[in-house]
Amino acid sequence: MLVVRDRTDVESLTRQLDAVQLMSNVLRAQRHEFANRLHLLNGLLHSGHVDEASQHLEELLGSGPLGSPLPGIDSIRDAFLQAFLAAKAAAAREAGVTLSIGENTWVPGRLALPVDVTTVLGNLLDNAIDAARTGADATKILEVELLQDGSTLHIRVADSGDGIAPDYVEHVFTEGKSTKPASAMPGGRGIGLALSGQISRALGGDIRLSSPGNPAAELCGAEFIARLPGVMVQEEAQWAAQN
């Protein structure tokens, strides 16, 4: 018996599974970080440091399980996108990397296609976290900027890593091409950015490597820019009236 299935259905299901896996990973990092904070609180109480424990508890109540509020997060209205970035920031902290939101960020609308957006954004952030973590620069940071233009979302992600080697610049979005060793990629080599490129093009947008690295820049590593049309619902007037 021959079973024929539309490839777009398979690709859609694949993107949803990738998004679930991304959220699973960041939630695991969130749980790990919060558990460490509770262990610290427990230790302070058992050792009799009541004042320090009280101060730490106030910090926990003020920040919640995802850590301190990200500066600039209020420039993003969508609750799902806020939670995703907060969880990714927790995953970055677990890796010793600081995630910051760029000053040009402005997203007044809601996500219309959360799976597509978080898959593209998540892959870009994962690559930036790994690049900053393993880079030679002692400053382990990455910056993400999100800008809504109508129903289009523009994404910029830059990191402090070592950049993209010249031999790989033309292949960063090619499936199976990666600077990472195969042992570090049990799920396959070079899949994340290739998938992000496929999703961007399917939406009528694009994704590109705007800079392979610039040693003279504050963020000396790679910079990626993505344009995702039709992924946002415009609600700027309503949001502005409420603020």
C-alpha positions in Angstrom: 0.0 0.0 0.0 1.3 3.4 -1.0 0.6 6.4 1.3 1.1 9.8 -0.1 1.2 12.8 2.3 1.5 16.5 1.4 5.1 17.6 2.1 3.8 20.9 3.5 1.9 19.0 6.2 5.1 17.1 7.2 7.1 20.3 7.3 4.5 22.0 9.4 4.5 19.1 11.8 8.3 19.2 11.9 8.3 22.9 12.8 5.8 22.3 15.6 7.9 19.5 17.0 11.0 21.7 16.8 9.2 24.5 18.6 8.1 22.0 21.4 11.7 20.8 21.7 13.0 24.4 22.0 10.5 25.3 24.7 11.3 22.1 26.5 15.0 23.0 26.6 14.4 26.5 27.8 11.9 25.4 30.5 14.5 22.8 31.7 17.0 25.7 32.1 14.3 27.7 33.9 13.6 24.8 36.3 17.3 24.3 37.0 18.0 27.9 37.7 15.0 28.3 40.1 15.9 25.1 41.9 19.4 26.5 42.5 17.8 29.6 44.0 15.6 27.5 46.3 18.6 25.5 47.4 20.4 28.7 48.3 17.4 29.9 50.3 17.3 26.6 52.1 20.9 26.8 52.9 20.7 30.3 54.3 17.8 29.4 56.5 19.5 26.2 57.9 22.7 28.2 58.6 20.8 30.8 60.6 21.3 33.7 58.1 17.7 34.9 58.4 18.4 38.5 57.1 20.2 37.2 54.0 17.4 34.6 53.4 14.8 37.3 53.7 16.6 39.5 51.1 17.0 36.5 48.8 13.3 35.6 49.1 12.3 39.2 48.2 14.4 38.9 45.1 12.7 35.7 44.2 9.2 37.1 44.7 10.2 40.1 42.6 11.7 38.2 39.7 9.8 34.9 39.5 11.2 31.6 38.3 12.5 33.1 35.0 14.9 35.4 36.8 15.0 39.2 36.8 12.9 41.0 34.2 14.8 41.6 31.0 15.5 45.3 30.4 13.5 46.2 27.3 11.0 43.4 27.6 8.2 45.9 28.0 8.7 46.9 24.4 7.2 43.6 23.4 3.5 43.2 24.0 2.9 39.5 23.0 2.9 37.4 26.2 4.1 34.3 24.4 7.1 36.1 22.9 7.9 37.6 26.2 7.9 34.2 27.9 9.9 32.7 25.2 12.6 35.4 25.4 12.6 35.2 29.2 13.1 31.4 29.1 15.9 31.8 26.5 17.6 34.3 28.8 17.5 31.7 31.5 19.0 29.1 29.2 21.7 31.6 28.2 22.5 32.3 31.9 22.9 28.6 32.5 25.5 28.6 29.7 27.3 31.6 31.2 26.0 34.0 28.6 24.0 37.2 29.0 21.1 37.8 26.7 20.0 41.5 26.2 17.2 43.1 24.2 18.4 45.8 21.9 17.1 49.4 22.3 15.5 49.4 18.8 13.0 46.7 19.9 9.3 47.5 19.4 6.6 44.8 19.0 3.2 46.3 19.8 1.2 43.5 18.1 0.5 39.8 18.8 2.0 36.7 17.2 -0.1 35.2 14.4 2.3 32.4 13.7 4.0 31.6 17.0 5.5 28.2 15.9 7.2 29.7 12.8 8.5 32.7 14.7 9.8 30.8 17.7 11.5 28.2 15.5 13.4 30.9 13.5 14.1 33.0 16.5 15.0 30.1 18.7 17.5 28.7 16.2 19.2 32.1 15.9 19.4 32.5 19.7 20.7 28.9 20.2 23.5 29.5 17.7 24.3 32.9 19.3 24.4 31.4 22.8 26.7 28.6 21.7 28.9 31.0 19.8 29.2 33.4 22.7 29.8 30.5 25.2 32.7 29.0 23.2 34.2 32.3 21.9 37.5 33.6 22.9 36.1 36.9 24.1 35.7 37.0 27.8 32.5 39.0 27.4 29.8 36.3 26.8 26.9 38.3 25.5 24.3 38.3 22.7 21.8 40.9 21.7 18.4 40.4 20.1 16.3 43.1 18.5 12.7 42.7 17.3 10.9 45.3 15.3 7.4 45.0 14.0 6.4 46.7 10.7 2.8 46.1 10.1 2.4 42.3 10.0 6.1 41.8 9.4 8.6 41.0 12.2 12.2 41.9 11.7 14.7 40.0 13.8 18.4 40.8 14.5 20.6 38.6 16.6 24.3 39.4 17.2 26.8 37.7 19.6 30.3 38.1 21.0 31.6 34.8 19.6 34.5 34.2 17.2 32.3 34.8 14.1 31.8 32.6 11.0 34.9 31.2 9.4 35.3 32.4 5.7 35.0 28.8 4.4 31.5 28.6 5.9 30.0 32.0 5.1 28.4 30.7 1.9 27.1 27.6 3.6 25.6 28.7 6.9 22.0 28.0 5.7 22.9 24.8 3.9 21.6 21.6 5.6 24.5 19.4 6.7 27.0 22.2 6.9 28.2 23.2 10.3 31.3 24.3 12.1 30.3 22.2 15.1 31.7 18.6 15.4 29.3 15.8 14.7 29.5 14.6 18.3 28.1 17.9 19.5 25.1 17.6 17.2 23.4 14.2 17.9 20.3 15.3 16.0 22.2 16.1 12.8 24.6 18.7 11.4 23.5 22.1 10.3 19.8 21.7 10.6 18.7 24.7 12.7 19.7 27.6 10.3 18.7 25.6 7.3 15.2 25.1 8.7 15.1 28.8 9.7 15.9 29.7 6.1 13.2 27.4 4.7 10.6 28.8 7.0 11.6 32.4 6.2 11.3 31.8 2.4 8.0 29.9 2.8 6.6 33.0 4.5 7.8 35.2 1.6 10.6 36.6 3.8 14.3 36.0 4.1 17.2 35.5 6.5 20.8 36.4 6.0 24.2 36.6 7.6 24.6 40.4 7.7 28.1 40.2 9.3 30.3 37.1 9.7 32.2 38.9 12.5 33.9 42.2 13.2 36.8 42.2 15.8 36.5 46.0 16.1 32.8 45.9 17.1 31.4 45.6 20.6 29.7 42.4 19.5 32.5 41.0 17.6 30.8 37.8 16.5 28.2 37.0 13.8 25.1 39.0 13.1 22.0 37.5 11.6 18.9 39.4 10.3 15.6 37.8 9.4 12.4 39.2 7.9 9.2 37.3 8.5 6.1 38.7 6.8 2.6 37.9 7.9 3.5 36.6 11.3 2.1 39.5 13.4 -1.4 40.9 14.2 -1.4 44.6 14.3 -2.7 46.2 17.5 -0.5 49.2 17.9 -3.3 51.8 18.2 -5.1 49.8 20.9 -1.8 49.2 22.9 -0.8 52.9 22.6 -4.3 53.9 24.0 -3.8 51.6 27.0 -0.3 53.0 27.8 
